[in-house]
Amino acid sequence: MKILKNVLAQIVQHAKKEAPLEACGYLAGLDGVIIKDYPLTNLDKSSEHFSFDPKEQFTAVKDARAQGLEIYAVYHSHPASAARPSQEDIKLAYDPQMLYVIVSLADGKEEIRAFSIRNGEVNLINLEVSND
């Protein structure tokens, strides 16, 4: 999966803005390239988990469809832990077609990783950053 450099920068900025709470949102694209992020409100207001605002979620999906984009991934941040799915992340990964992107800000470093999660099985996905 490819992601535009500016989109990656925007989700890292969102994670930093929301810290110490988890930031969350959707990533959309076309032909296997993520070209747009949809920052959403974390209704849980938690540093350990998130849930989308349903109205914002609907608006994001509607906008993506109107632009001919597919929702490829859910992203969220881990303000103080590694960029790997928690047990809760794995348990709540209901859509096997969705990728899960995690932005870690632990120890003052930025680490971004993508995963597929199917039936509780987690696989690291290569996330290639593109300038195009």
C-alpha positions as a LaTeX table, in Angstrom:
\begin{tabular}{lrrr}
\hline
Residue & $x$ (\AA) & $y$ (\AA) & $z$ (\AA) \\
\hline
Met1 & 0.00 & 0.00 & 0.00 \\
Lys2 & 1.22 & 3.47 & $-0.85$ \\
Ile3 & 0.43 & 6.67 & 1.03 \\
Leu4 & 1.13 & 10.22 & $-0.09$ \\
Lys5 & 3.76 & 11.97 & 2.01 \\
Asn6 & 1.46 & 14.92 & 2.77 \\
Val7 & $-1.32$ & 12.58 & 3.99 \\
Leu8 & 1.15 & 10.83 & 6.28 \\
Ala9 & 2.24 & 14.23 & 7.64 \\
Gln10 & $-1.40$ & 15.18 & 8.26 \\
Ile11 & $-2.18$ & 12.06 & 10.30 \\
Val12 & 0.99 & 12.51 & 12.36 \\
Gln13 & $-0.05$ & 16.14 & 12.96 \\
His14 & $-3.52$ & 14.96 & 14.01 \\
Ala15 & $-1.95$ & 12.47 & 16.44 \\
Lys16 & 0.24 & 15.19 & 17.97 \\
Lys17 & $-2.68$ & 17.62 & 18.24 \\
Glu18 & $-4.86$ & 15.10 & 20.09 \\
Ala19 & $-2.12$ & 13.73 & 22.38 \\
Pro20 & $-2.27$ & 12.52 & 25.10 \\
Leu21 & $-5.59$ & 11.17 & 23.74 \\
Glu22 & $-5.82$ & 8.81 & 20.78 \\
Ala23 & $-6.53$ & 10.43 & 17.43 \\
Cys24 & $-8.52$ & 8.48 & 14.84 \\
Gly25 & $-9.84$ & 8.64 & 11.31 \\
Tyr26 & $-10.16$ & 7.10 & 7.89 \\
Leu27 & $-7.69$ & 6.93 & 5.00 \\
Ala28 & $-9.06$ & 6.87 & 1.47 \\
Gly29 & $-7.53$ & 6.40 & $-1.93$ \\
Leu30 & $-7.61$ & 5.09 & $-5.43$ \\
Asp31 & $-5.73$ & 2.26 & $-7.16$ \\
Gly32 & $-3.90$ & 1.23 & $-3.99$ \\
Val33 & $-2.66$ & 4.74 & $-3.13$ \\
Ile34 & $-3.92$ & 6.59 & $-0.05$ \\
Ile35 & $-4.49$ & 10.19 & $-1.11$ \\
Lys36 & $-6.85$ & 11.61 & 1.53 \\
Asp37 & $-7.28$ & 11.48 & 5.27 \\
Tyr38 & $-10.49$ & 12.01 & 7.18 \\
Pro39 & $-9.69$ & 13.03 & 10.77 \\
Leu40 & $-12.58$ & 12.04 & 13.03 \\
Thr41 & $-13.47$ & 12.84 & 16.63 \\
Asn42 & $-12.57$ & 10.23 & 19.22 \\
Leu43 & $-15.80$ & 10.14 & 21.22 \\
Asp44 & $-14.11$ & 8.05 & 23.94 \\
Lys45 & $-11.69$ & 10.89 & 24.75 \\
Ser46 & $-9.23$ & 8.20 & 25.86 \\
Ser47 & $-5.49$ & 7.61 & 25.63 \\
Glu48 & $-6.07$ & 3.87 & 25.25 \\
His49 & $-8.98$ & 3.43 & 22.84 \\
Phe50 & $-11.19$ & 5.26 & 20.39 \\
Ser51 & $-14.60$ & 5.27 & 18.79 \\
Phe52 & $-15.69$ & 7.36 & 15.81 \\
Asp53 & $-18.39$ & 9.99 & 15.89 \\
Pro54 & $-21.07$ & 8.26 & 13.76 \\
Lys55 & $-22.17$ & 11.49 & 12.03 \\
Glu56 & $-18.58$ & 12.33 & 11.06 \\
Gln57 & $-18.02$ & 8.73 & 9.99 \\
Phe58 & $-21.05$ & 8.83 & 7.68 \\
Thr59 & $-19.98$ & 12.20 & 6.24 \\
Ala60 & $-16.46$ & 10.90 & 5.53 \\
Val61 & $-17.73$ & 7.77 & 3.76 \\
Lys62 & $-20.22$ & 9.82 & 1.75 \\
Asp63 & $-17.52$ & 12.33 & 0.74 \\
Ala64 & $-15.08$ & 9.58 & $-0.26$ \\
Arg65 & $-17.72$ & 7.90 & $-2.43$ \\
Ala66 & $-18.64$ & 11.22 & $-4.05$ \\
Gln67 & $-14.97$ & 11.67 & $-5.00$ \\
Gly68 & $-14.70$ & 8.13 & $-6.35$ \\
Leu69 & $-12.38$ & 7.06 & $-3.51$ \\
Glu70 & $-12.34$ & 3.90 & $-1.45$ \\
Ile71 & $-11.88$ & 3.83 & 2.31 \\
Tyr72 & $-8.72$ & 1.71 & 2.62 \\
Ala73 & $-7.80$ & 2.09 & 6.26 \\
Val74 & $-8.71$ & 3.12 & 9.76 \\
Tyr75 & $-5.94$ & 5.04 & 11.48 \\
His76 & $-5.44$ & 5.83 & 15.11 \\
Ser77 & $-2.61$ & 6.90 & 17.35 \\
His78 & $-0.88$ & 5.32 & 20.29 \\
Pro79 & 0.36 & 8.34 & 22.25 \\
Ala80 & 2.52 & 6.32 & 24.65 \\
Ser81 & 2.84 & 2.83 & 23.19 \\
Ala82 & 4.34 & 1.13 & 20.14 \\
Ala83 & 2.86 & 1.13 & 16.64 \\
Arg84 & 1.33 & $-2.32$ & 16.92 \\
Pro85 & $-2.25$ & $-3.37$ & 17.51 \\
Ser86 & $-3.32$ & $-3.74$ & 21.12 \\
Gln87 & $-5.51$ & $-6.67$ & 22.18 \\
Glu88 & $-8.48$ & $-4.30$ & 22.03 \\
Asp89 & $-7.51$ & $-3.17$ & 18.50 \\
Ile90 & $-7.40$ & $-6.81$ & 17.40 \\
Lys91 & $-10.72$ & $-7.63$ & 19.08 \\
Leu92 & $-12.45$ & $-4.64$ & 17.46 \\
Ala93 & $-11.04$ & $-5.17$ & 13.94 \\
Tyr94 & $-14.35$ & $-6.28$ & 12.43 \\
Asp95 & $-13.70$ & $-5.55$ & 8.75 \\
Pro96 & $-11.21$ & $-8.01$ & 7.24 \\
Gln97 & $-10.85$ & $-5.85$ & 4.10 \\
Met98 & $-9.76$ & $-2.79$ & 6.08 \\
Leu99 & $-6.15$ & $-1.95$ & 6.85 \\
Tyr100 & $-5.27$ & $-0.54$ & 10.25 \\
Val101 & $-2.65$ & 2.21 & 10.44 \\
Ile102 & $-1.17$ & 3.07 & 13.82 \\
Val103 & 0.80 & 6.24 & 14.56 \\
Ser104 & 2.98 & 5.87 & 17.65 \\
Leu105 & 4.31 & 8.92 & 19.48 \\
Ala106 & 5.97 & 6.88 & 22.23 \\
Asp107 & 9.26 & 8.19 & 23.62 \\
Gly108 & 9.00 & 11.35 & 21.51 \\
Lys109 & 9.45 & 9.41 & 18.26 \\
Glu110 & 7.07 & 9.04 & 15.34 \\
Glu111 & 6.50 & 5.52 & 14.07 \\
Ile112 & 3.80 & 4.60 & 11.55 \\
Arg113 & 2.90 & 1.02 & 10.69 \\
Ala114 & 0.07 & $-0.62$ & 8.78 \\
Phe115 & $-1.55$ & $-3.97$ & 9.50 \\
Ser116 & $-4.17$ & $-6.31$ & 8.20 \\
Ile117 & $-6.16$ & $-8.00$ & 10.94 \\
Arg118 & $-8.27$ & $-11.00$ & 9.96 \\
Asn119 & $-9.84$ & $-13.37$ & 12.45 \\
Gly120 & $-7.46$ & $-12.18$ & 15.15 \\
Glu121 & $-4.38$ & $-12.72$ & 12.97 \\
Val122 & $-2.19$ & $-9.63$ & 12.61 \\
Asn123 & 0.08 & $-9.11$ & 9.60 \\
Leu124 & 2.40 & $-6.17$ & 9.02 \\
Ile125 & 1.74 & $-4.46$ & 5.67 \\
Asn126 & 4.41 & $-2.51$ & 3.81 \\
Leu127 & 3.40 & 1.18 & 3.74 \\
Glu128 & 5.35 & 2.94 & 1.03 \\
Val129 & 5.54 & 6.73 & 1.21 \\
Ser130 & 5.07 & 8.44 & $-2.14$ \\
Asn131 & 5.61 & 12.05 & $-3.23$ \\
Asp132 & 3.21 & 11.69 & $-6.16$ \\
\hline
\end{tabular}
